[in-house]
């Protein structure tokens, strides 16, 4: 998912370079949403992993 966020970020940079404001802002918004989803999933799996380690001990 972080890979897709980076792809949309690059698309937004290229679109902004060529002056396509609507496309650039849309791609940047998608990249931002995907980045926050990836961070949230990371936090959830980190907590689950730490709880699993405590349960094993």
MARTI-769327 format. One record per residue: residue in one letter; x, y, z of N, C-alpha, C in turn; residue number from 1. Coordinates in steps of 0.1 Angstrom, whole numbers. Example, Ala and Ser with C-alpha at 12.3 -4.5 7.8 and 13.67 -1.06 7.14 Angstrom:
2
SITE  res    npx    npy    npz   capx   capy   capz    cpx    cpy    cpz    n
SITE    A    132    -57     78    123    -45     78    132    -33     78    1
SITE    S    128    -22     71    137    -11     71    129      0     79    2
This chain:
57
SITE  res    npx    npy    npz   capx   capy   capz    cpx    cpy    cpz    n
SITE    X      8    -12      0      0      0      0      9     12      0    1
SITE    X     20     12      7     29     23      7     35     25     -7    2
SITE    X     36     15    -14     41     15    -28     31     24    -36    3
SITE    X     18     21    -35      8     28    -42      8     43    -38    4
SITE    X     10     46    -26     11     60    -21     22     67    -28    5
SITE    X     34     60    -29     45     67    -36     43     69    -51    6
SITE    X     36     59    -57     32     60    -71     23     72    -73    7
SITE    X     13     74    -65      4     85    -67     11     98    -64    8
SITE    X     21     98    -54     28    110    -51     37    114    -63    9
SITE    X     43    105    -70     51    108    -82     42    113    -93   10
SITE    X     30    107    -95     21    111   -105     17    126   -102   11
SITE    X     14    129    -89     10    143    -86     22    152    -89   12
SITE    X     34    148    -86     46    157    -89     47    160   -104   13
SITE    X     46    149   -112     47    150   -126     35    159   -132   14
SITE    X     23    157   -127     12    165   -132     13    179   -128   15
SITE    X     19    182   -116     21    196   -111     32    202   -120   16
SITE    X     42    195   -124     52    200   -132     47    205   -146   17
SITE    X     37    197   -151     32    201   -164     20    210   -163   18
SITE    X     16    214   -151      6    224   -149     -9    218   -148   19
SITE    X    -10    206   -146    -24    200   -145    -28    200   -130   20
SITE    X    -34    211   -126    -36    213   -111    -47    203   -106   21
SITE    X    -57    201   -113    -68    192   -109    -63    177   -107   22
SITE    X    -55    173   -117    -50    159   -116    -39    158   -105   23
SITE    X    -31    168   -104    -21    168    -93    -27    168    -79   24
SITE    X    -37    176    -77    -43    176    -64    -51    163    -61   25
SITE    X    -57    157    -71    -64    145    -69    -54    133    -66   26
SITE    X    -43    133    -73    -33    122    -71    -27    124    -57   27
SITE    X    -24    137    -53    -18    139    -40    -28    135    -29   28
SITE    X    -41    138    -31    -50    134    -21    -51    119    -19   29
SITE    X    -51    112    -30    -51     97    -30    -38     92    -23   30
SITE    X    -27     98    -26    -14     94    -20    -15     96     -5   31
SITE    X    -20    107     -1    -21    111     13    -30    101     21   32
SITE    X    -41     97     15    -50     88     21    -44     74     22   33
SITE    X    -37     69     12    -31     56     12    -19     56     22   34
SITE    X    -12     67     23     -1     68     33     -7     67     47   35
SITE    X    -18     74     50    -23     73     64    -29     59     67   36
SITE    X    -35     52     57    -40     39     58    -28     29     61   37
SITE    X    -17     31     54     -5     23     56      1     25     70   38
SITE    X      1     37     75      6     40     88     -3     34     99   39
SITE    X    -16     35     97    -26     29    106    -24     14    107   40
SITE    X    -23      7     95    -21     -7     95     -8    -11    102   41
SITE    X      2     -4    100     15     -6    106     13     -6    121   42
SITE    X      7      4    126      5      5    141     -3     -6    146   43
SITE    X    -14    -10    139    -22    -21    144    -14    -34    144   44
SITE    X     -7    -37    134      1    -50    133     12    -49    143   45
SITE    X     18    -38    146     28    -36    156     23    -40    170   46
SITE    X     11    -35    173      5    -38    186      1    -53    187   47
SITE    X     -4    -58    176     -8    -72    176      4    -81    178   48
SITE    X     16    -77    171     28    -85    173     33    -84    187   49
SITE    X     33    -73    193     38    -71    207     29    -79    217   50
SITE    X     16    -79    214      7    -87    223      9   -102    221   51
SITE    X     12   -106    209     14   -120    206     27   -125    213   52
SITE    X     37   -117    213     50   -120    220     48   -122    235   53
SITE    X     40   -113    241     37   -114    255     29   -126    258   54
SITE    X     20   -130    249     11   -142    251     19   -155    251   55
SITE    X     30   -155    243     38   -167    241     47   -169    254   56
SITE    X     51   -158    260     60   -159    271     53   -164    283   57
